[in-house]
Amino acid sequence: MSDAPVVRLDHPAPHVARLLINRPDKRNAIDFDVREQLTQRLGELLADRTIRALVIGGVGGVFSAGGDVPSMRGLTEAQARERMQHIHVLCQLVATARLPVVSAMEGIAAGAVVGLALLGDVIVGGPGTRVMFPFLRLGLVPDWGQLLTLPRRVGIGPARRILTSGKTVDGEEAQRLGLLDVLVPDDQVMATAVLKATELARLPQEAFSRMKQRLNEVSGSLAEELAREEGDQAVCLLSDEFEEGYAAFSEKRAPDFLGRGGGQ
């Protein structure tokens, strides 16, 4: 792997980390080095309990042109499987992250990076955002978990139409479909993503993490869901977070999970 910083890490707000894909000459296309550095940085951030929310974006007002297509050619079957396994390590990290993940979908967002954003929690974009799903035009099936995550967001019918048409989805249409959570002027996308992450960083971490896991891994029956609910609530009712939430409720104030209930 190259030592070049193809992923930049900074901290734009208290308790918020930001990972920026940094390949402006390639419109931030995702290759092995980008995946590897995202995986490494994310693993480090998840181990840092002072970090309570994450923003993912790209430099230069472009999220990403998607997977680096030339790097996909000439693979053996073993190499193709190895490539997908490498992608899936990153997918699992983002999907199961204990903290909220906000994607700043500036400018172009194609293929792989759309899958990355869908694995997170909140997607912010603007009218000039251009969301692209080029898989079938390349003779490929959608990957990065998108055949699960896209229908969950927009419904099976709209997902099928988006994926088969190959048409670019602009920001306003993406919001109408539910693909974007927040639509703001193009020059405010990144700042809004940081602001949203700052708000989410104030949530109770244990409760949020457990809620996120249950939303991602839907129960197969009501009985299973109630059993999981019992287990989660048995932990949360005994937590410092609940003590702070109850104190705030009793005192008619906003809870401070960063302080008394934050476990820092």
C-alpha positions in Angstrom: 0.0 0.0 0.0 1.2 3.5 -0.8 2.1 5.9 2.1 0.2 8.7 0.4 -2.6 10.2 2.6 -5.4 9.2 0.3 -7.7 9.5 3.3 -7.4 12.7 5.5 -8.4 12.7 9.1 -9.4 15.8 11.1 -11.6 16.8 14.0 -14.0 19.6 12.8 -15.9 19.8 16.1 -15.7 18.4 19.6 -16.1 14.7 19.8 -16.5 14.6 16.0 -14.0 13.0 13.6 -14.0 13.5 9.8 -12.6 11.1 7.1 -12.1 12.7 3.7 -11.2 10.7 0.6 -8.3 12.6 -0.9 -7.7 11.7 -4.5 -8.8 14.9 -6.3 -7.0 14.0 -9.5 -9.3 10.8 -9.7 -12.4 12.5 -8.4 -11.8 10.7 -5.2 -12.3 7.2 -6.8 -12.0 4.4 -4.3 -9.1 2.0 -4.8 -7.3 -0.5 -2.5 -5.4 2.3 -0.8 -8.5 4.3 0.0 -10.3 1.2 1.3 -7.3 0.2 3.4 -6.8 3.7 4.9 -10.5 4.1 5.6 -10.5 0.8 7.4 -7.4 1.6 9.4 -8.6 5.1 10.4 -12.1 3.9 11.3 -10.7 1.1 13.4 -8.6 3.6 15.4 -11.5 6.0 15.8 -13.8 3.3 17.1 -11.3 2.5 19.8 -11.2 6.1 20.9 -14.1 6.7 23.3 -13.7 10.5 23.1 -15.0 10.2 19.5 -18.8 10.1 19.5 -19.7 10.8 15.8 -18.1 10.5 12.4 -18.4 12.4 9.1 -17.3 10.8 5.8 -16.8 12.9 2.7 -14.4 13.8 0.0 -12.1 16.7 -0.8 -12.7 19.4 -3.4 -16.5 19.3 -3.2 -16.8 15.8 -4.6 -17.8 12.8 -2.5 -16.4 10.1 -4.9 -16.7 8.9 -8.5 -17.1 5.4 -7.0 -14.8 2.4 -7.4 -11.6 2.8 -9.4 -12.7 0.9 -12.5 -9.3 0.3 -14.1 -8.1 -1.5 -10.9 -10.9 -4.0 -11.4 -9.7 -5.4 -14.7 -7.6 -8.5 -15.2 -8.4 -10.2 -11.9 -8.5 -13.9 -11.3 -11.4 -15.4 -9.5 -9.3 -15.6 -6.3 -8.3 -11.9 -6.7 -11.9 -10.9 -7.3 -13.0 -12.6 -4.2 -10.1 -11.1 -2.2 -11.1 -7.7 -3.5 -14.7 -8.1 -2.3 -13.6 -9.5 1.1 -11.5 -6.4 1.5 -14.5 -4.2 0.7 -16.7 -6.1 3.1 -14.4 -5.5 6.1 -15.0 -1.8 5.6 -18.7 -2.3 5.0 -19.0 -4.2 8.3 -17.1 -1.5 10.2 -19.3 1.3 9.0 -22.6 -0.6 9.4 -21.8 -1.8 13.0 -20.0 1.3 14.2 -21.0 2.2 17.7 -21.2 5.8 16.8 -23.4 7.8 14.3 -22.0 8.0 10.8 -22.9 11.0 8.7 -22.1 11.2 5.0 -21.5 14.5 3.2 -22.7 13.7 -0.3 -21.2 16.7 -2.1 -21.2 16.8 -5.9 -20.7 13.4 -7.5 -21.6 10.3 -5.5 -21.3 7.1 -7.6 -21.3 3.4 -7.0 -19.2 2.3 -4.1 -19.4 5.5 -2.1 -23.2 5.4 -2.3 -23.0 2.0 -0.7 -20.7 3.3 1.9 -23.2 6.2 2.7 -26.1 3.8 2.8 -24.4 1.8 5.5 -24.2 4.9 7.7 -26.9 6.7 9.6 -27.5 10.1 8.0 -26.9 11.4 4.4 -26.6 15.1 3.7 -26.7 16.4 0.1 -27.5 19.4 -2.0 -29.5 20.2 -5.2 -26.3 19.7 -7.2 -25.6 16.3 -5.7 -25.5 13.7 -8.5 -26.1 10.1 -7.3 -25.1 7.4 -9.8 -25.5 3.6 -9.9 -23.3 2.5 -12.9 -23.1 -1.2 -12.0 -25.3 -2.8 -14.7 -23.7 -0.6 -17.4 -20.4 -2.2 -16.4 -21.8 -5.7 -16.4 -21.7 -5.9 -12.6 -24.2 -6.4 -9.8 -24.5 -3.6 -7.2 -22.2 -4.2 -4.3 -21.2 -2.6 -1.0 -24.5 -4.1 0.4 -26.7 -1.9 -1.8 -29.2 -4.6 -2.8 -30.1 -4.7 0.9 -29.6 -1.0 2.0 -31.1 0.8 -1.0 -34.5 -1.0 -0.9 -34.6 -0.5 2.9 -34.3 3.3 2.3 -36.4 3.9 -0.8 -38.5 0.7 -1.3 -38.1 -2.3 -3.6 -39.9 -0.7 -6.6 -37.9 2.6 -6.6 -34.7 0.7 -5.9 -35.2 -1.6 -8.9 -36.0 1.4 -11.2 -33.0 3.4 -10.0 -30.6 0.5 -10.5 -31.9 -0.7 -13.8 -32.3 2.7 -15.5 -28.8 3.8 -14.9 -30.0 7.4 -14.7 -28.4 10.0 -12.5 -30.5 11.0 -9.5 -30.2 14.7 -8.5 -30.3 15.9 -5.0 -33.9 17.0 -4.9 -35.1 13.7 -6.4 -32.8 11.8 -4.0 -34.4 13.6 -1.0 -37.9 12.9 -2.4 -37.1 9.2 -2.6 -35.6 9.1 0.9 -32.1 8.6 -0.4 -31.0 11.8 1.3 -32.0 12.7 4.8 -31.1 16.4 4.7 -31.1 18.7 1.6 -29.3 22.0 1.9 -27.6 24.5 -0.5 -24.6 22.9 -2.2 -22.1 25.1 -0.4 -23.5 24.1 3.0 -23.4 20.3 2.6 -20.2 19.7 4.5 -20.9 22.2 7.2 -24.3 20.8 7.7 -22.9 17.2 7.9 -20.5 18.4 10.7 -23.4 20.1 12.5 -25.5 17.0 12.3 -22.7 14.9 13.6 -22.2 17.3 16.5 -25.9 16.9 17.3 -25.7 13.2 17.1 -22.6 13.1 19.3 -24.8 14.3 22.2 -26.9 11.1 22.1 -26.5 8.4 24.7 -23.9 6.1 23.2 -24.9 2.8 24.6 -28.6 3.2 23.8 -27.8 4.5 20.3 -25.5 1.6 19.5 -28.0 -0.9 20.6 -30.8 0.8 18.6 -28.6 0.9 15.5 -27.8 -2.8 15.8 -31.5 -3.7 16.0 -32.4 -1.5 13.1 -29.6 -3.1 11.0 -30.4 -6.7 12.0 -34.2 -6.9 11.9 -35.8 -9.6 14.1 -37.5 -12.5 12.4 -40.5 -12.5 14.7 -42.2 -10.4 17.4 -41.0 -12.9 20.0 -37.4 -12.5 19.0 -37.7 -8.7 18.9 -39.2 -8.6 22.4 -36.4 -10.9 23.7 -33.8 -8.5 22.3 -35.7 -5.6 23.7 -35.7 -7.1 27.1 -31.9 -7.7 26.9 -31.2 -4.1 25.8 -33.5 -2.4 28.2 -32.1 -4.5 31.1 -28.7 -3.0 30.4 -29.9 0.5 29.6 -32.1 0.8 32.7 -29.0 0.2 34.9 -26.7 2.6 33.0 -25.3 6.0 33.8 -27.0 7.2 30.6 -30.5 6.4 32.1 -29.5 8.0 35.4 -28.6 11.2 33.5 -31.8 11.0 31.4 -34.0 10.6 34.4 -32.3 13.4 36.3 -32.8 15.7 33.3 -36.4 14.6 33.0 -37.0 15.3 36.7 -35.2 18.7 36.6 -36.9 19.7 33.3 -33.7 20.2 31.4 -31.9 18.8 28.4 -29.8 15.7 29.2 -26.0 16.0 29.2 -24.8 12.6 27.9 -21.4 14.2 27.1 -20.9 14.9 30.8 -22.5 12.9 33.6 -24.0 10.3 31.3 -21.2 10.2 28.8 -18.9 7.7 30.5 -15.9 9.8 29.6 
